[in-house]
């Protein structure tokens, strides 16, 4: 599914209407190079669309399916795959070379995903839906 295309997400939701979904794994991600000197708005925004906004839209749009799973099976989960690059604490002088071309777009979009996931976790908790984040996946 193209998570940057809301129409695609809505079509998937239409096809899955009435079907319980007990696990969503948001694994979408792109890393487009862009340094301080070469980065562009378009490159940054594309990464935010795919890496942060898309997973939010998937979780929001498929919420009825998650609720149906929780109501019928007793559990539902949203797992977001992020990156340690999205952690502000991981950007140190020792790791600066690694971050050189991926901090502006990829790193900040993954940091946004981390915060979106935290917000989703709070909002979904009263519905007994677990939303969690895994940042230690090698991709």
Secondary structure, DSSP 8 states (H G I E B T S, - for coil): --TT-HHHHHHHHHHTTT----EEEE---------TTT--HHHHHHHHIIIIIHHHHHHHHTHHHHHHHHHHHS--EEEEE--GGG-GGG--TTTHHHHTTTIIIIIHHHHHHHHHHHHHHHHHHTTT-EEEEE-----
